[in-house]
Amino acid sequence: MARINYKLYPVDYITELQQKGKREKARCFLEYFNDFQLDQVNSIGFYGKSWGTKDKPKSKGTVFSWVDEFKREIEMFFNYWTLKNEQHHSSVTNKSERQVNDIKSESERQNTQQSTIVKAIIKDELNDIKSESERQVNQGLNSLNNNNINAESNDSADKSSSNKKHQYSKSFEIIWNLYNKKTSNKNRAYSIYKKRWIKDDLELIKKAIEKYKVITNYEYIKDFDGFLNGVIDSYIPVRVWIKDKNENIHHGYFYDYENEFVSDDNKKLPIESSKVSEYIEDGRFGYAA
């Protein structure tokens, strides 16, 4: 039987995951994208089992994080083709009637109407192009000022235009220097930090970094942007509630890597990460909004 149902995939995203050694995550994305195309709706618990192993499903926190990231990538992928379709149509319909400068003007007008997500893609691409030179500048600054943490931009006494574009928040500089892997793309790491972690407890992030560095061989430590964009999820606690054997509900933090729940009143309870999906199905565990 002839196969006629062929699809277009976000190849760049899949390739990026593979190049970063995240082939397992790339395969999970392909499964999620195929379900999306076929309109097959599955639960978080289902994906936790599918993306994990028979004995150890993926934790719900990791699955939630991956599904959110997959959603954003799919959205950016289709936004790109919508934009490309509009630009191509405009070029075809206007080429015989307008001069080249008129076509360029129309293209620039359409660019101003791009969605926020598409603009973010373009900005990230530009940052990647400049990353090498900016990394060298940051290394030079760090070597001269190892103990000098940049302040928030509104607190800085140095107002020179040459330094403003390199300003990072004080909290980010703290964890950047704590992580101490200067080969990372600092701009990209800061962008991820602002989007995902800037409102989180700084002490929890610092503890997550310390735990990760203790158990990971330095040779295999991820660049900081990669750590903030996925690896950290397994080391930073998430807000949850649990119901104990006496039907009492407790709120607190769940430490996925340590298989431990710590309530707001500092009570500790063991929680098997591999059994979280079972706890949820039994109505004894839930993630706080």
N, C-alpha and C positions, 0 to 999 in steps of 0.2 A: 504494500500500500504506500502510495506517495505521501511524503510529509509536506504539508503546505503551511503549517502554522509556525513561521519563523519570527523571532523577536529581536529587537535592538536592545542591548544591555549597556549600562554605564561602565564601559570597559576601563576608563581611566581610574575610576574608584577601585575597581576590582584589582587592577594592576598595582595601584598604590598599596593596597593591603598586602598583596603578595610580596612586593619589594621590601616591605617592613617586616616580613616574616609572619604575617597574620593570615596564612592560607586557610586556617580553620574558619576564621571570621569571614573570609571571602566566600567560602563554600556556604556558610550560613546565610550570607547576603543573597547569593544566587537562589537558595531555597525560598527565602522571604520574597524576593522579587518575582519569582515564578508564581508563588501563591497569590501575590498582588495582581499579576497579569491575568490569572485564571479566576480571580475573585474568590479564592478559597480562604476563608477566615478561620484562623486557629488561635488558641489561647496562649497567654504567656507561659503557662505551665507546659503546654504542648511543645513550644519551642525550647523551653528549658530542658526537657527530656531529649528532644531531637538533636539539640546542639551540644549536649553534654555526652556522657557515656552511660552505659546501662546501670552502673553502680553509683555514678555521681553526676546528676543533671546539673546544668548551669544554674547558678543562683538567680533568683528573680531580679535582684538588683542589676546584675550584668545583662540579663535579657532585656529588661526595660531600657537600659542605656543603649544597647545595640539597636533595638527596634526604633528608638527615637532617632538615632544616627542614620539608620537605613531610610527612615521617612524623609529626613532632610536631604539626603543624597538623591533619592528618587524625585523629590520636588525640584531640586536644582537641575537635574537631568532633563526633565520635561520642560522646565522654564527655558532652558537653553535652546531646545529645539523649537519652541514657540517663537522665541526671539529670532532665531535663524530663519524660520519660515517667513516671518514678517519682513525681515530685511531682504531676503531673496525675492519675495513677491514684489516688493517696492522697486528693486533693481530692474526686474524684468519688465514691469509695466511702465517704468519711467525712462528707461535707457534710450528709447527712440525719440523721446519727446523733450528731454532735458539735457543740459550740458553736464559734464562730469561734476562740476562744482555744485550743481543743484542736487545731484544724487547724494553727494557727500553731506550736504546740508540736511537732507531728509534723514540720512542715517544717524547724524548727530542728534537730531530731534528725537528719534526713536530711542536712542541710548539714554536720554534724560528720563524716559518713561519706564525704564527697566524696573523690575521688582527689586526689593531690598536684598533678596537672596542672590539674584544674579549680580548685583553690584558687589556683594560680598565676595563672590567668586573672583571677579575681576581684581578686586583689591588684594585678595590672597595671592593671586598669580603675580601681581606686581611686587608684593612683599617677598615672594620666593625668588624673583629675579634679583632683587637687591640684597638678599639674605647674606650672601658671602661677604660683601663689603661691610655690611652692618655688623656681622659677627666679628670681623676683625677689629672694628672700632670698639665694640663692646669688650673684647678681650684686652685691648689696650687700656681702656678705662678701668677695667677690673684689676689689672696688674698694678696700676698706679694707685688705686683706691680700694684695696681689699677690704678695709674696714669702714668705708664710706658708703652708706646705703642711701640711694636717691630718695628724697622726700616726695610727697604728693606734689603735683604741679602747682597747686595753689599755696603750698608752704615753701616752695623753693626760693632761695635768695638769689639764685643765678638766673637771670631773665634773658640771657643771650640767646639769639635765634638759633645759633649753632647747636645748642644743647637741648632746646625744647622738644625737638622731634625724637629725642632718645629718653624722654622722661617715662618712668614706670612708677606704679604705685609702690608705696613703702612695703605693703604686705607682700606684693609680688617679688620685690627685690629680696625680701627675707627668705622666701621659699626657693627662689632661683639660686641664691648662694648656698642654701642648705643642700639643695640637690647636687649642685656643683658638677654639672656636665656641660661645659661651655661650648661643645660642638653643636648643641641644640640650636634650633631657630628661635631666637629670643622673641622676635616680634610675633611669630605664630603662637608661641607658648603663651604670651601675654594676651593675645586675642582669645584663645581658648579659656584662659583663666577668667577674663572679664565676662565671657558668655556663660560659663558653667560654675565657677567656684568663688567669685569675688564676694558673694553674700554668705559663704559658709564660714564656719568657725576656723580661724587661722590655726589654732592649736591642734585641731583634728587633722588638718592638712599636713602640718609639720610631723605629727605622729605617723601618718600614713607614709610619708617620705622616708622617715627613719626606719620603719618596719620593712619597707620594700628594699632599702639599701642593705639592711642587715642580712636578709635571706637571699639576696641576688648577687651572683658573681659580677664584679665590676665590668667584666668584658661583655656581659649580656644586659647591662642596664640600658633601658630605652632612652632615647633623647627626651628631653623634658616635655616637649609638645606632645609626643606620643604617650608619655606617662599621664599627662593631664587629660588626654582625650580618650581614655579607656582603661589603662592599667590601674589607675588609682581607684577605680570603682570597687576593686576587690579588697582594698586596704582601708578605705574610709567608711566609717559607719553610716547607716541610713536610719532615719526615724521610722519606727514601727510600733505596733502594739501587739501584745500577746495575751493569751488567756491561759492561766495556769490550771492545775488539776482541780482547784477549788472554784473554778469559774470566775476568778478575779481577773480583771483586765489591768495590765500594766503598760505604760508608755515609756519609751526610752530609745536606746540606740542598739542596732544589731551589727556586730562585727563579723562580717562574712568570713574573712580569712581565719579568724580565731574561733569560729563556731560558738560565739558568746553573745548574750543579750545583757545589757546593763540598763536597769530602769532609772528613771529620773531621781528616785530616792536611793540610788546606788546599790540596788540588789542585783546580783549576777545570776543568770540562769543559762545552762548549756543549751544551745540550739544547733542541731546538725544542719549545716548548709545544704547538704544533699537531700534533706527531707523537707525543705521549706515548702515545696509545692504540695506535699501531703498535708502539712500544717494548714496551709491556706484552704485546701479543699475541705478540711475538717472544721474550718471556721475558728481556728485557734491562733492565727497569725495574719497580720495585715500591714500594708505600708501606709504611713501617714501621708496625708495630702500635702 
